[in-house]
Each structure stands twice: as structure tokens, then as C-alpha cells.
Amino acid sequence: MSHELQRKEIPERRLMLRYPTSSAGRVIRDSDMMRQGTQASLSDVSPAGLGIRIKTALEVNEQIKIQLRNDIQRFDKEVRGRVKHVMLADDGEYHVGIELYQRLTPLEVALLKMGIRDGPQANDLIWL
């Protein structure tokens, strides 16, 4: 990677509430000529962005396509966005923030957040 991954406190600038989720997705990089993609899991969702966990490092400002899926709700959608931030977690996965080019509808957000782990907690509220 061309930039150094660091753990640091990021000032809170988010305007939209994000919801925890356990939905799945596949990330396809624009540079991936085979369009095979890499499996990712969503950690949170909002109308304007996604938080994902992925084993492959992504570059800040990289443009990607994400195939979103929640099998329980029979939800399947493809969205495009750009990588806003990347942090390497203790578990070896990368926690990536994605800014979507086109907002998700309230229904799409609701379908993706149906996989919330153990229900929402007060400290689960995150802003995007």
C-alpha cells in the first residue's frame, strides 16, 4: 500500500445515523480485470455510506463496486462508491469506510440492517 495505516482518532464529522448490520457483500475493484471480487462483511450501513470488514487492503479514494446481499431478507443490490478511510484492525482485517455515489433508499437501509447483532444498543449509534 502506498500509504501508512495508522490507528488514530478521527474527528466526528458524520451527518447521518449508521446502523450496525451483519449483511454480506462482495467488493469489486475497478483495477480487477477479472471482476472476481473479494468477499466482505458489512459492519454498518447508512443511506450515504457503508462500513465493511475485508481481508484485502484497499486504497483511500479507490473506486469500487459493492454487491450487497442479505439472504434472509432476499435483498441483492449493486452499488458504487469510493474508499474514504482504511484502518487495520487487531484481527488482521481492514475496516473500510465507503462513501456511496448514489444513496440507498430507506427501504434498502432497513433491509440491510435486518441482520443487526443482538439488537441495537445505545453505544451502537454511529454517525456518517
N, CA, C and O atoms as a MOPAC input file, in Angstrom:
PM7 MOZYME 1SCF
protein

 N      0.84000 1    -1.18100 1     0.00000 1
 C      0.00000 1     0.00000 1     0.00000 1
 C      0.87700 1     1.23300 1     0.00000 1
 O      1.96700 1     1.23800 1     0.57300 1
 N      0.39900 1     2.26100 1    -0.63700 1
 C      1.21100 1     3.46000 1    -0.77800 1
 C      1.13000 1     4.37700 1     0.42800 1
 O      1.92300 1     5.31100 1     0.54300 1
 N      0.20600 1     4.13700 1     1.31300 1
 C      0.10200 1     4.99000 1     2.49800 1
 C      0.19800 1     4.13000 1     3.75600 1
 O     -0.08100 1     2.93100 1     3.73800 1
 N      0.58600 1     4.75400 1     4.80500 1
 C      0.76200 1     4.08400 1     6.09200 1
 C     -0.57600 1     3.99700 1     6.81700 1
 O     -1.27000 1     5.00300 1     6.96800 1
 N     -0.93800 1     2.80200 1     7.26200 1
 C     -2.16800 1     2.64000 1     8.03200 1
 C     -1.86400 1     2.92200 1     9.49200 1
 O     -0.94200 1     2.34100 1    10.06500 1
 N     -2.62600 1     3.79900 1    10.08300 1
 C     -2.41100 1     4.16100 1    11.47000 1
 C     -3.73500 1     4.14300 1    12.20400 1
 O     -4.78900 1     4.42600 1    11.63600 1
 N     -3.65700 1     3.80700 1    13.46300 1
 C     -4.83500 1     3.91500 1    14.32000 1
 C     -4.81100 1     5.29600 1    14.94000 1
 O     -3.87000 1     5.65100 1    15.65000 1
 N     -5.82900 1     6.06000 1    14.67600 1
 C     -5.90200 1     7.38100 1    15.26000 1
 C     -7.36600 1     7.76500 1    15.41300 1
 O     -8.23900 1     7.23300 1    14.72800 1
 N     -7.61200 1     8.67900 1    16.30500 1
 C     -8.96600 1     9.17700 1    16.48800 1
 C     -9.30300 1    10.11000 1    15.34000 1
 O     -8.56700 1    11.05400 1    15.05300 1
 N    -10.42200 1     9.83600 1    14.68800 1
 C    -10.88000 1    10.66700 1    13.58500 1
 C    -11.95800 1    11.59000 1    14.13500 1
 O    -12.89900 1    11.12100 1    14.77600 1
 N    -11.83900 1    12.90400 1    13.89600 1
 C    -12.87100 1    13.81000 1    14.39500 1
 C    -14.23600 1    13.43400 1    13.82200 1
 O    -14.34300 1    13.09100 1    12.64500 1
 N    -15.25700 1    13.49700 1    14.63800 1
 C    -16.60400 1    13.11800 1    14.22200 1
 C    -17.19300 1    14.17500 1    13.30200 1
 O    -17.44100 1    15.30100 1    13.73300 1
 N    -17.42200 1    13.82300 1    12.03100 1
 C    -17.98600 1    14.74200 1    11.04700 1
 C    -19.19200 1    14.13200 1    10.35500 1
 O    -19.64700 1    14.66500 1     9.34300 1
 N    -19.70900 1    13.06200 1    10.85500 1
 C    -20.78700 1    12.36400 1    10.17300 1
 C    -22.11600 1    13.06500 1    10.39700 1
 O    -22.37500 1    13.61100 1    11.46900 1
 N    -22.95400 1    13.04200 1     9.36700 1
 C    -24.23700 1    13.72100 1     9.42800 1
 C    -25.42200 1    12.76600 1     9.48300 1
 O    -26.52400 1    13.17400 1     9.85200 1
 N    -25.21600 1    11.50100 1     9.12300 1
 C    -26.30500 1    10.53100 1     9.08000 1
 C    -26.03700 1     9.38300 1    10.03800 1
 O    -24.90100 1     8.93700 1    10.20200 1
 N    -27.09400 1     8.92200 1    10.65600 1
 C    -27.00300 1     7.79300 1    11.56600 1
 C    -26.64900 1     6.52900 1    10.79000 1
 O    -27.24400 1     6.24300 1     9.75100 1
 N    -25.68100 1     5.77900 1    11.30000 1
 C    -25.33900 1     4.48500 1    10.72600 1
 C    -25.87300 1     3.40800 1    11.64400 1
 O    -25.93700 1     3.58700 1    12.86100 1
 N    -26.25700 1     2.28800 1    11.05400 1
 C    -26.82900 1     1.18000 1    11.80500 1
 C    -25.92400 1    -0.03800 1    11.68800 1
 O    -25.44700 1    -0.35000 1    10.59700 1
 N    -25.68100 1    -0.72800 1    12.79500 1
 C    -24.88600 1    -1.95800 1    12.72200 1
 C    -25.63700 1    -3.01200 1    11.91700 1
 O    -26.86700 1    -3.06300 1    11.93700 1
 N    -24.89600 1    -3.83900 1    11.22000 1
 C    -25.50200 1    -4.88600 1    10.40000 1
 C    -24.55000 1    -6.06700 1    10.30000 1
 O    -23.35900 1    -5.94900 1    10.58600 1
 N    -25.08500 1    -7.19000 1     9.89500 1
 C    -24.23600 1    -8.35500 1     9.63600 1
 C    -24.53300 1    -8.90000 1     8.24600 1
 O    -24.45400 1   -10.10700 1     8.02000 1
 N    -24.87200 1    -8.01800 1     7.32000 1
 C    -25.10300 1    -8.40800 1     5.93500 1
 C    -23.77100 1    -8.67000 1     5.24000 1
 O    -22.70700 1    -8.32400 1     5.75400 1
 N    -23.84900 1    -9.28300 1     4.07200 1
 C    -22.64200 1    -9.65300 1     3.33800 1
 C    -22.51400 1    -8.82400 1     2.07400 1
 O    -23.47000 1    -8.18700 1     1.63000 1
 N    -21.33100 1    -8.84100 1     1.50600 1
 C    -21.09100 1    -8.14500 1     0.24800 1
 C    -19.86100 1    -8.67900 1    -0.45000 1
 O    -19.06700 1    -9.42200 1     0.12600 1
 N    -19.72200 1    -8.28800 1    -1.69000 1
 C    -18.54000 1    -8.62300 1    -2.47300 1
 C    -18.02300 1    -7.31400 1    -3.04800 1
 O    -18.76900 1    -6.56800 1    -3.68400 1
 N    -16.73500 1    -7.03800 1    -2.82200 1
 C    -16.11100 1    -5.81200 1    -3.30000 1
 C    -15.36600 1    -6.12700 1    -4.58700 1
 O    -14.54000 1    -7.03900 1    -4.64300 1
 N    -15.67900 1    -5.34500 1    -5.62700 1
 C    -15.00500 1    -5.49700 1    -6.91400 1
 C    -14.26800 1    -4.19900 1    -7.20700 1
 O    -14.87900 1    -3.14300 1    -7.37100 1
 N    -12.95800 1    -4.29600 1    -7.26800 1
 C    -12.12200 1    -3.12100 1    -7.53400 1
 C    -12.16600 1    -2.78300 1    -9.02000 1
 O    -12.27300 1    -3.67500 1    -9.86200 1
 N    -12.08600 1    -1.51000 1    -9.33600 1
 C    -12.03100 1    -1.10500 1   -10.74100 1
 C    -10.79300 1    -1.67400 1   -11.42400 1
 O    -10.79900 1    -1.90300 1   -12.63400 1
 N     -9.73100 1    -1.90200 1   -10.65400 1
 C     -8.49300 1    -2.43700 1   -11.21600 1
 C     -8.52700 1    -3.95800 1   -11.40100 1
 O     -7.60000 1    -4.52300 1   -11.98000 1
 N     -9.57700 1    -4.62600 1   -10.92000 1
 C     -9.71800 1    -6.08500 1   -11.03000 1
 C    -10.27800 1    -6.43700 1   -12.40800 1
 O    -11.49300 1    -6.43000 1   -12.60400 1
 N     -9.40300 1    -6.74300 1   -13.35400 1
 C     -9.82400 1    -7.01800 1   -14.72500 1
 C    -10.68800 1    -8.26700 1   -14.84000 1
 O    -11.50900 1    -8.36200 1   -15.75300 1
 N    -10.52300 1    -9.22000 1   -13.94200 1
 C    -11.31000 1   -10.45300 1   -13.97400 1
 C    -12.67900 1   -10.27700 1   -13.30600 1
 O    -13.55500 1   -11.13000 1   -13.45200 1
 N    -12.86000 1    -9.17900 1   -12.57900 1
 C    -14.11900 1    -8.87000 1   -11.88400 1
 C    -14.55600 1    -9.99800 1   -10.95500 1
 O    -15.74700 1   -10.27600 1   -10.81500 1
 N    -13.56900 1   -10.64900 1   -10.31900 1
 C    -13.84600 1   -11.74000 1    -9.38900 1
 C    -14.32200 1   -11.21100 1    -8.04300 1
 O    -15.24000 1   -11.76900 1    -7.44200 1
 N    -13.70700 1   -10.15000 1    -7.57600 1
 C    -14.10300 1    -9.53800 1    -6.31700 1
 C    -13.56900 1   -10.26900 1    -5.10200 1
 O    -13.00200 1   -11.35700 1    -5.19800 1
 N    -13.76800 1    -9.63500 1    -3.95300 1
 C    -13.33100 1   -10.15700 1    -2.66800 1
 C    -14.50100 1   -10.11400 1    -1.70900 1
 O    -15.21500 1    -9.11400 1    -1.63800 1
 N    -14.70300 1   -11.19000 1    -0.97300 1
 C    -15.79700 1   -11.25200 1    -0.00500 1
 C    -15.56000 1   -10.25100 1     1.12300 1
 O    -14.43800 1   -10.09700 1     1.60600 1
 N    -16.62600 1    -9.57600 1     1.53300 1
 C    -16.55900 1    -8.61500 1     2.62700 1
 C    -17.80500 1    -8.77500 1     3.48400 1
 O    -18.81700 1    -9.31100 1     3.03200 1
 N    -17.72500 1    -8.30700 1     4.71600 1
 C    -18.91900 1    -8.28600 1     5.56400 1
 C    -19.17500 1    -6.84300 1     5.95800 1
 O    -18.24600 1    -6.09200 1     6.25800 1
 N    -20.43000 1    -6.46900 1     5.95400 1
 C    -20.81100 1    -5.12200 1     6.32700 1
 C    -20.85300 1    -5.01400 1     7.83600 1
 O    -21.38400 1    -5.89400 1     8.51300 1
 N    -20.29600 1    -3.94000 1     8.36400 1
 C    -20.37400 1    -3.71000 1     9.80600 1
 C    -21.41900 1    -2.65400 1    10.12900 1
 O    -22.02000 1    -2.67800 1    11.20300 1
 N    -21.63900 1    -1.71600 1     9.19100 1
 C    -22.68000 1    -0.71600 1     9.40200 1
 C    -23.13300 1    -0.16700 1     8.05700 1
 O    -22.43500 1    -0.28100 1     7.04900 1
 N    -24.33400 1     0.43900 1     8.07100 1
 C    -24.93900 1     0.95000 1     6.84600 1
 C    -25.66000 1     2.26200 1     7.13600 1
 O    -26.23700 1     2.44200 1     8.20900 1
 N    -25.62000 1     3.17000 1     6.17300 1
 C    -26.40400 1     4.39900 1     6.21400 1
 C    -26.81700 1     4.69700 1     4.77500 1
 O    -26.32100 1     4.04800 1     3.85400 1
 N    -27.70500 1     5.65600 1     4.56000 1
 C    -28.08300 1     5.97300 1     3.18000 1
 C    -26.90500 1     6.41900 1     2.31400 1
 O    -26.92500 1     6.20000 1     1.10300 1
 N    -25.88300 1     7.03700 1     2.90300 1
 C    -24.78000 1     7.60000 1     2.13400 1
 C    -23.48400 1     6.81400 1     2.20600 1
 O    -22.52600 1     7.16700 1     1.51700 1
 N    -23.41300 1     5.75700 1     3.01500 1
 C    -22.15200 1     5.05200 1     3.14400 1
 C    -22.26800 1     3.69800 1     3.80400 1
 O    -23.30800 1     3.32000 1     4.34300 1
 N    -21.14800 1     2.97600 1     3.74000 1
 C    -21.05300 1     1.63600 1     4.31300 1
 C    -19.75300 1     1.51100 1     5.09300 1
 O    -18.74200 1     2.12200 1     4.74700 1
 N    -19.79700 1     0.72000 1     6.13500 1
 C    -18.59100 1     0.28200 1     6.81500 1
 C    -18.44000 1    -1.19700 1     6.51600 1
 O    -19.37700 1    -1.97000 1     6.71600 1
 N    -17.27100 1    -1.59800 1     6.04100 1
 C    -17.06000 1    -3.00800 1     5.71700 1
 C    -15.81100 1    -3.52200 1     6.40400 1
 O    -14.93000 1    -2.75400 1     6.79100 1
 N    -15.75200 1    -4.84800 1     6.55000 1
 C    -14.56600 1    -5.55400 1     7.01900 1
 C    -14.12900 1    -6.46600 1     5.87900 1
 O    -14.92700 1    -7.21800 1     5.31900 1
 N    -12.84700 1    -6.38200 1     5.55000 1
 C    -12.34100 1    -7.12200 1     4.39700 1
 C    -10.90400 1    -7.55600 1     4.68300 1
 O    -10.19100 1    -6.87900 1     5.42300 1
 N    -10.47800 1    -8.66800 1     4.10900 1
 C     -9.12500 1    -9.18100 1     4.34700 1
 C     -8.08600 1    -8.54100 1     3.43000 1
 O     -6.88700 1    -8.64300 1     3.69000 1
 N     -8.53300 1    -7.88200 1     2.35700 1
 C     -7.63800 1    -7.26600 1     1.38100 1
 C     -7.57500 1    -5.76600 1     1.61200 1
 O     -8.60500 1    -5.11900 1     1.80500 1
 N     -6.37800 1    -5.21600 1     1.59300 1
 C     -6.22500 1    -3.77000 1     1.77000 1
 C     -6.73900 1    -3.03000 1     0.54600 1
 O     -6.50300 1    -3.44700 1    -0.58800 1
 N     -7.44100 1    -1.93100 1     0.78000 1
 C     -7.90700 1    -1.04800 1    -0.28100 1
 C     -7.21700 1     0.29900 1    -0.12100 1
 O     -6.75800 1     0.63800 1     0.97000 1
 N     -7.14300 1     1.06600 1    -1.19700 1
 C     -6.51000 1     2.38000 1    -1.17400 1
 C     -7.55400 1     3.46500 1    -0.92200 1
 O     -8.67400 1     3.37800 1    -1.42400 1
 N     -7.19300 1     4.47800 1    -0.15200 1
 C     -8.06000 1     5.63400 1     0.03500 1
 C     -8.29800 1     6.28200 1    -1.32500 1
 O     -7.36600 1     6.42900 1    -2.11600 1
 N     -9.53700 1     6.66600 1    -1.59500 1
 C    -10.01200 1     7.25100 1    -2.85400 1
 C    -10.15800 1     6.24600 1    -3.98500 1
 O    -10.50500 1     6.63200 1    -5.10000 1
 N     -9.90500 1     4.97500 1    -3.73200 1
 C    -10.10700 1     3.95100 1    -4.75500 1
 C    -11.60300 1     3.80600 1    -5.04000 1
 O    -12.41900 1     3.80600 1    -4.11900 1
 N    -11.95100 1     3.68400 1    -6.30900 1
 C    -13.33700 1     3.48600 1    -6.69700 1
 C    -13.62800 1     1.99300 1    -6.76200 1
 O    -12.85900 1     1.21100 1    -7.32100 1
 N    -14.76200 1     1.62100 1    -6.17300 1
 C    -15.11500 1     0.20200 1    -6.10400 1
 C    -16.59800 1     0.01200 1    -6.37700 1
 O    -17.38900 1     0.95400 1    -6.32700 1
 N    -16.94700 1    -1.22800 1    -6.66400 1
 C    -18.32300 1    -1.65400 1    -6.79900 1
 C    -18.56800 1    -2.65100 1    -5.66800 1
 O    -17.70700 1    -3.48200 1    -5.37900 1
 N    -19.72800 1    -2.57500 1    -5.03100 1
 C    -20.05100 1    -3.48300 1    -3.93900 1
 C    -21.37300 1    -4.17500 1    -4.24900 1
 O    -22.39000 1    -3.52100 1    -4.48200 1
 N    -21.34700 1    -5.49400 1    -4.24800 1
 C    -22.57200 1    -6.27000 1    -4.40800 1
 C    -23.06700 1    -6.59100 1    -3.00500 1
 O    -22.45500 1    -7.38400 1    -2.29000 1
 N    -24.18000 1    -5.97000 1    -2.61300 1
 C    -24.73500 1    -6.13400 1    -1.27300 1
 C    -25.72900 1    -7.28500 1    -1.26200 1
 O    -26.44100 1    -7.53300 1    -2.23500 1
 N    -25.75300 1    -7.99200 1    -0.11100 1
 C    -26.63500 1    -9.15100 1    -0.03200 1
 C    -27.05900 1    -9.38700 1     1.40400 1
 O    -26.23500 1    -9.35900 1     2.31900 1
 N    -28.34000 1    -9.61800 1     1.59500 1
 C    -28.86700 1   -10.10200 1     2.86100 1
 C    -29.79300 1   -11.25200 1     2.50000 1
 O    -30.94000 1   -11.03900 1     2.10700 1
 N    -29.28400 1   -12.47600 1     2.63500 1
 C    -30.02400 1   -13.66200 1     2.19200 1
 C    -31.34100 1   -13.83800 1     2.93100 1
 O    -32.32600 1   -14.27800 1     2.33800 1
 N    -31.37500 1   -13.50600 1     4.19700 1
 C    -32.59400 1   -13.67200 1     4.98100 1
 C    -33.70500 1   -12.80000 1     4.42000 1
 O    -34.85100 1   -13.24000 1     4.32700 1
 N    -33.38000 1   -11.57100 1     4.04500 1
 C    -34.37000 1   -10.62900 1     3.51200 1
 C    -34.50500 1   -10.72200 1     1.98500 1
 O    -35.29700 1    -9.99800 1     1.38200 1
 N    -33.72600 1   -11.61600 1     1.37000 1
 C    -33.71400 1   -11.75700 1    -0.08900 1
 C    -33.42500 1   -10.41800 1    -0.77300 1
 O    -34.08100 1   -10.03400 1    -1.74200 1
 N    -32.42700 1    -9.72900 1    -0.23900 1
 C    -32.02900 1    -8.42700 1    -0.76700 1
 C    -30.72500 1    -8.58400 1    -1.51800 1
 O    -29.78600 1    -9.20700 1    -1.02200 1
 N    -30.66300 1    -8.02000 1    -2.71500 1
 C    -29.47100 1    -8.09400 1    -3.54600 1
 C    -29.39000 1    -6.80000 1    -4.35600 1
 O    -30.32400 1    -6.47900 1    -5.09000 1
 N    -28.30100 1    -6.06000 1    -4.23700 1
 C    -28.15400 1    -4.78000 1    -4.93100 1
 C    -26.67800 1    -4.50900 1    -5.17500 1
 O    -25.82000 1    -4.90400 1    -4.38500 1
 N    -26.39400 1    -3.82800 1    -6.28300 1
 C    -25.03300 1    -3.44300 1    -6.61300 1
 C    -24.92800 1    -1.92500 1    -6.50900 1
 O    -25.74400 1    -1.20200 1    -7.08000 1
 N    -23.91900 1    -1.44100 1    -5.77600 1
 C    -23.70100 1    -0.00900 1    -5.60100 1
 C    -22.24400 1     0.31900 1    -5.91900 1
 O    -21.37700 1    -0.55500 1    -5.90600 1
 N    -21.99600 1     1.60100 1    -6.20500 1
 C    -20.63600 1     2.06900 1    -6.45400 1
 C    -20.28800 1     3.13200 1    -5.42500 1
 O    -21.15500 1     3.85100 1    -4.92900 1
 N    -19.00000 1     3.21600 1    -5.11700 1
 C    -18.55900 1     4.21000 1    -4.15700 1
 C    -17.05200 1     4.35200 1    -4.18400 1
 O    -16.35600 1     3.77600 1    -5.02000 1
 N    -16.57200 1     5.15500 1    -3.22200 1
 C    -15.11800 1     5.33200 1    -3.11800 1
 C    -14.70000 1     5.14800 1    -1.66900 1
 O    -15.45600 1     5.43800 1    -0.74100 1
 N    -13.50100 1     4.66800 1    -1.50000 1
 C    -12.94300 1     4.40200 1    -0.17500 1
 C    -12.58800 1     5.73200 1     0.48300 1
 O    -11.83200 1     6.53000 1    -0.07200 1
 N    -13.14700 1     5.96200 1     1.68500 1
 C    -12.88600 1     7.18900 1     2.43600 1
 C    -11.77200 1     6.99900 1     3.45900 1
 O    -10.94600 1     7.89100 1     3.65200 1
 N    -11.74600 1     5.84100 1     4.11600 1
 C    -10.68200 1     5.57400 1     5.08900 1
 C    -10.47900 1     4.07800 1     5.23600 1
 O    -11.38700 1     3.28200 1     4.99500 1
 N     -9.26600 1     3.71100 1     5.63800 1
 C     -8.88900 1     2.30300 1     5.83600 1
 C     -8.11800 1     2.21000 1     7.13600 1
 O     -7.18500 1     2.98000 1     7.36800 1
 N     -8.50800 1     1.26100 1     7.99300 1
 C     -7.76700 1     1.01100 1     9.24200 1
 C     -7.54500 1    -0.49200 1     9.39400 1
 O     -8.46000 1    -1.29100 1     9.19400 1
 N     -6.33100 1    -0.85600 1     9.74500 1
 C     -6.01200 1    -2.24600 1    10.02300 1
 C     -6.39900 1    -2.53900 1    11.46300 1
 O     -5.94100 1    -1.86300 1    12.38400 1
 N     -7.24200 1    -3.54700 1    11.65600 1
 C     -7.71300 1    -3.91100 1    12.99400 1
 C     -6.80900 1    -4.97400 1    13.60500 1
 O     -5.98800 1    -5.57800 1    12.91500 1
 N     -6.96800 1    -5.19300 1    14.89900 1
 C     -6.16800 1    -6.19600 1    15.61100 1
 C     -6.39200 1    -7.60400 1    15.07100 1
 O     -5.50600 1    -8.45300 1    15.16200 1
 N     -7.57800 1    -7.85500 1    14.50600 1
 C     -7.88700 1    -9.19600 1    13.99600 1
 C     -7.29500 1    -9.45200 1    12.60500 1
 O     -7.50400 1   -10.52400 1    12.03800 1
 N     -6.56000 1    -8.47900 1    12.05000 1
 C     -5.91700 1    -8.64800 1    10.74900 1
 C     -6.78700 1    -8.22800 1     9.57800 1
 O     -6.32400 1    -8.19900 1     8.43800 1
 N     -8.03400 1    -7.90500 1     9.84700 1
 C     -8.91500 1    -7.43100 1     8.78600 1
 C     -8.79800 1    -5.91000 1     8.66700 1
 O     -8.37300 1    -5.22600 1     9.59800 1
 N     -9.17900 1    -5.41700 1     7.52500 1
 C     -9.20300 1    -3.97700 1     7.29100 1
 C    -10.62800 1    -3.48200 1     7.49100 1
 O    -11.57200 1    -4.05900 1     6.95100 1
 N    -10.77900 1    -2.43000 1     8.25500 1
 C    -12.07100 1    -1.78100 1     8.44100 1
 C    -12.07300 1    -0.58500 1     7.50300 1
 O    -11.23900 1     0.31300 1     7.62000 1
 N    -13.02000 1    -0.58400 1     6.57300 1
 C    -13.02400 1     0.37600 1     5.47500 1
 C    -14.33300 1     1.15800 1     5.47500 1
 O    -15.41300 1     0.58300 1     5.61400 1
 N    -14.22400 1     2.46300 1     5.32000 1
 C    -15.39400 1     3.32300 1     5.16800 1
 C    -15.58600 1     3.64900 1     3.70300 1
 O    -14.65300 1     4.08600 1     3.02900 1
 N    -16.80600 1     3.43600 1     3.20300 1
 C    -17.13200 1     3.64900 1     1.79700 1
 C    -18.16700 1     4.76400 1     1.67600 1
 O    -19.20800 1     4.72100 1     2.33000 1
 N    -17.88300 1     5.75200 1     0.84900 1
 C    -18.86500 1     6.78300 1     0.51700 1
 C    -19.55900 1     6.34200 1    -0.77100 1
 O    -18.90100 1     6.11700 1    -1.78700 1
 N    -20.87700 1     6.21900 1    -0.73100 1
 C    -21.63200 1     5.77100 1    -1.89600 1
 C    -21.87700 1     6.93000 1    -2.86000 1
 O    -22.09000 1     8.06600 1    -2.43700 1
 N    -21.84400 1     6.63300 1    -4.15100 1
 C    -22.12700 1     7.64700 1    -5.16200 1
 C    -23.62500 1     7.93600 1    -5.25800 1
 O    -24.03000 1     9.05800 1    -5.56000 1
 N    -24.43200 1     6.92400 1    -5.00000 1
 C    -25.88300 1     7.10000 1    -5.01100 1
 C    -26.42100 1     6.57500 1    -3.68400 1
 O    -26.09000 1     5.46600 1    -3.26700 1
 N    -27.24200 1     7.36800 1    -3.03500 1
 C    -27.75800 1     6.99100 1    -1.71800 1
 C    -28.66800 1     5.77300 1    -1.78700 1
 O    -29.35500 1     5.53100 1    -2.78000 1
 N    -28.64800 1     5.01400 1    -0.69200 1
 C    -29.58900 1     3.91700 1    -0.52300 1
 C    -30.93000 1     4.48700 1    -0.06700 1
 O    -30.97300 1     5.48800 1     0.64800 1
 N    -32.00400 1     3.85900 1    -0.47500 1
 C    -33.33100 1     4.29200 1    -0.03500 1
 C    -33.54300 1     3.84400 1     1.41100 1
 O    -32.84500 1     2.94700 1     1.88200 1
 N    -34.49300 1     4.45400 1     2.12100 1
 C    -34.79800 1     3.99300 1     3.48100 1
 C    -35.15200 1     2.50300 1     3.53000 1
 O    -34.77800 1     1.81500 1     4.48000 1
 N    -35.86100 1     2.00400 1     2.52800 1
 C    -36.19800 1     0.57900 1     2.49600 1
 C    -34.94300 1    -0.27500 1     2.35000 1
 O    -34.81200 1    -1.29700 1     3.02300 1
 N    -34.01800 1     0.13100 1     1.47800 1
 C    -32.77600 1    -0.63000 1     1.29700 1
 C    -31.94700 1    -0.63700 1     2.57500 1
 O    -31.39100 1    -1.67100 1     2.94500 1
 N    -31.85700 1     0.50600 1     3.25400 1
 C    -31.14000 1     0.56600 1     4.53500 1
 C    -31.80500 1    -0.36900 1     5.53600 1
 O    -31.12200 1    -1.11100 1     6.24100 1
 N    -33.12800 1    -0.33900 1     5.60300 1
 C    -33.86100 1    -1.19800 1     6.54500 1
 C    -33.62200 1    -2.67600 1     6.24700 1
 O    -33.43600 1    -3.46500 1     7.17400 1
 N    -33.62500 1    -3.06100 1     4.97800 1
 C    -33.39100 1    -4.45900 1     4.61900 1
 C    -31.97500 1    -4.89600 1     4.96800 1
 O    -31.76800 1    -6.02800 1     5.40700 1
 N    -30.99300 1    -4.00600 1     4.77700 1
 C    -29.61300 1    -4.36100 1     5.11800 1
 C    -29.38600 1    -4.42200 1     6.62200 1
 O    -28.59700 1    -5.24100 1     7.09300 1
 N    -30.05600 1    -3.57900 1     7.37300 1
 C    -29.82700 1    -3.58000 1     8.82200 1
 C    -30.62300 1    -4.65700 1     9.54900 1
 O    -30.49300 1    -4.79700 1    10.76500 1
 N    -31.44100 1    -5.41700 1     8.83600 1
 C    -32.21000 1    -6.50300 1     9.45900 1
 C    -31.31400 1    -7.53000 1    10.13600 1
 O    -31.76600 1    -8.26300 1    11.01500 1
 N    -30.04900 1    -7.58900 1     9.73500 1
 C    -29.12700 1    -8.54100 1    10.32500 1
 C    -28.43300 1    -8.02200 1    11.56700 1
 O    -27.36900 1    -8.52600 1    11.92600 1
 N    -29.00700 1    -7.01800 1    12.24100 1
 C    -28.37200 1    -6.42400 1    13.42200 1
 C    -28.09100 1    -7.49200 1    14.46200 1
 O    -28.95500 1    -8.30900 1    14.77900 1
 N    -26.88100 1    -7.47900 1    14.98800 1
 C    -26.46300 1    -8.43600 1    16.01000 1
 C    -27.01200 1    -8.02000 1    17.36700 1
 O    -26.72300 1    -6.92000 1    17.83800 1
 N    -27.79400 1    -8.87800 1    17.99700 1
 C    -28.29600 1    -8.67100 1    19.36300 1
 C    -29.08800 1    -7.38000 1    19.53200 1
 O    -29.20000 1    -6.87700 1    20.65000 1
 N    -29.62900 1    -6.84100 1    18.47400 1
 C    -30.43300 1    -5.62200 1    18.57500 1
 C    -29.56900 1    -4.40900 1    18.80200 1
 O    -28.43200 1    -4.53600 1    19.25600 1
 N    -30.08600 1    -3.22600 1    18.49300 1
 C    -29.28800 1    -2.01200 1    18.66000 1
 C    -29.07100 1    -1.69200 1    20.12300 1
 O    -29.96100 1    -1.86600 1    20.95500 1
 N    -27.88500 1    -1.22600 1    20.41900 1
 C    -27.52300 1    -0.77700 1    21.74400 1
 C    -27.25300 1     0.72400 1    21.67000 1
 O    -26.97500 1     1.24500 1    20.59000 1
 N    -27.33000 1     1.41800 1    22.78700 1
 C    -27.09600 1     2.85500 1    22.77700 1
 C    -25.72800 1     3.20300 1    22.20500 1
 O    -25.58600 1     4.20900 1    21.51000 1
 N    -24.72700 1     2.39000 1    22.48700 1
 C    -23.38200 1     2.70100 1    22.00300 1
 C    -23.15700 1     2.23700 1    20.56400 1
 O    -22.06500 1     2.43800 1    20.03100 1
 N    -24.16300 1     1.61600 1    19.90800 1
 C    -24.05100 1     1.18600 1    18.53600 1
 C    -24.34700 1     2.33000 1    17.55200 1
 O    -24.09500 1     2.18500 1    16.35600 1
 N    -24.86600 1     3.43700 1    18.02500 1
 C    -25.22500 1     4.52200 1    17.13700 1
 C    -23.95100 1     5.20400 1    16.65500 1
 O    -23.16300 1     5.72000 1    17.44800 1
 N    -23.77000 1     5.19600 1    15.35400 1
 C    -22.57600 1     5.76000 1    14.71700 1
 C    -23.08400 1     6.74600 1    13.67300 1
 O    -24.12700 1     6.50800 1    13.06300 1
 N    -22.39200 1     7.81700 1    13.46000 1
 C    -22.87000 1     8.82300 1    12.51800 1
 C    -22.00200 1     8.88400 1    11.29400 1
 O    -20.77800 1     8.81400 1    11.39500 1
 N    -22.63200 1     9.01700 1    10.09900 1
 C    -21.91700 1     9.16700 1     8.83400 1
 C    -22.30600 1    10.47400 1     8.20200 1
 O    -21.81900 1    10.80700 1     7.12200 1

